[in-house]
Amino acid sequence: MTCGQFSLLGTDNQDAAVFFLRCKRWACKRCGPRKVRRAIAQMQAGMARGQIRFMTLTSPGDEDVVTSYAEITRRWKRFALRVARRWGKFEYFVVVEPQKRGHAHLHVIIRGERFMAQRVLSAMARECGFGRVVDIRRPARRQLAGYLSKYLTKTLELPNVRAQRYFRRIRASRGWVDEPPWQPERRWDSWWILDVSPSVAARNAQQHGLNVIHVESDGHEVPPPLGRIVQWLRSLRGYRSSGYWQNPAA
């Protein structure tokens, strides 16, 4: 999906609101910086809640790059489970970073007071499929936050990172931060997906008698041919259902 190609139109009786449908990709010029800011804020909020340690887990040196990314999630889950069994439940924030040789390795921030022996962690990591290098230390908070923030910003320059589809570069435990459940300002009865920018969708919604009370700006002001969207809105007008809908003519 091209970021900015589609819009979300929420309707409720005669009121409507138009929202920007984001692609949420790291390489996107719009979505990438938003994801970085959110990740940095989440990381710093969790670091401020207690004692932290910084750990690095590497991939084995005898495997190829593709395998290192394909196996990194499974290895981390096994490793985290073993750590929890040995020392109890812990909170973590994980950043996946490519090494100079291209392989994936993990930077892990662990929050908790329990001491974790490096020798035991190394043995667990090898048993779970990681490489020999396992480093754990108590870092300077400001220095660590600056380093990881700098890396997260640099990831925007790596759109061709060798990772599987839907690969998560950022991982955090549920208790890392206590985020209240998101509540929309207003619940809309119906949602439509429109294949135009928000500004064009809002203009056409007004032409069809809807009172547009909110438009999320996307920076696109050049409209496509109006025939398709007008016909599409006419065909969907009066239909009420929750969920997302695609253009039936596409």
C-alpha positions, 0 to 999 in steps of 0.5 A, a space after each residue: 500500500 502506498 502511504 497517502 493513497 487511501 483515506 478513512 471516512 467515518 460517518 454518523 448520521 450527517 456528520 463525518 470525519 476523514 483520517 489519513 490511512 497510514 502504511 506504518 512502514 519504517 521506510 516511509 517518510 511520513 510514518 517512519 519518524 512517527 514510529 521512531 518518536 513513539 518508540 523513543 518515548 516508550 523506551 524512556 518511559 520504561 527506563 524511568 520506572 526502575 533499575 535497568 541493565 543493558 544486554 546484547 545478544 548476537 547471532 551465530 557466526 556460521 549462519 547466513 544473514 537470512 537465517 539470522 533474521 528468520 530465527 531471531 524471534 523464536 530464539 528470543 522467545 525461548 531465551 526470555 522464557 528461560 530467564 523468567 523461569 530462572 529469575 522470575 518475571 521481568 520487563 524488557 524493551 528490545 531493539 533489533 539491529 543489523 551488525 556490520 556483517 549484516 546479521 541481526 542481533 538484539 539490544 535488550 533493556 531489562 528492568 529489575 533488581 535481580 542480579 543475572 550472572 553473565 556466565 549463566 546468561 551466555 549458556 542460556 543464549 547458546 542453548 537457545 540458538 544465539 551466538 557466543 557473545 552475550 554482554 550485560 551491564 548497568 549502563 548510564 541511562 542518558 548514554 544508553 537512551 542517546 545510543 538507541 535513539 540514534 540507532 532508531 533514527 538511522 533505521 529509516 535509512 535501511 528500507 532493504 533490511 533483510 527481514 521477513 514481512 511483518 518483522 518487528 524491530 521493536 519489542 516490549 513486554 506488556 508491563 514495560 509501560 502502563 499505557 491506558 487503552 486508547 479511546 477514540 474521541 468519538 465513535 463513528 457508526 460506519 467506516 469507509 476506505 476511499 482511494 483518494 487523499 483526505 482533502 479530496 475525500 472531505 471535499 467530495 463528502 461535503 458535496 454529498 451532503 455530509 457535515 465534515 467536522 474533522 480532516 486530518 491533513 496529509 499534504 496532498 492537495 492535487 485531486 485525482 479524477 473525481 468521477 471514480 470517487 463520486 460514483 463510489 460514494 454514491 454507491 455506498 451512500 445510505 449503507 450502514 455497517 461497521 468495519 472497513 470496505 474496499 472499492 467494489 469497482 476495483 
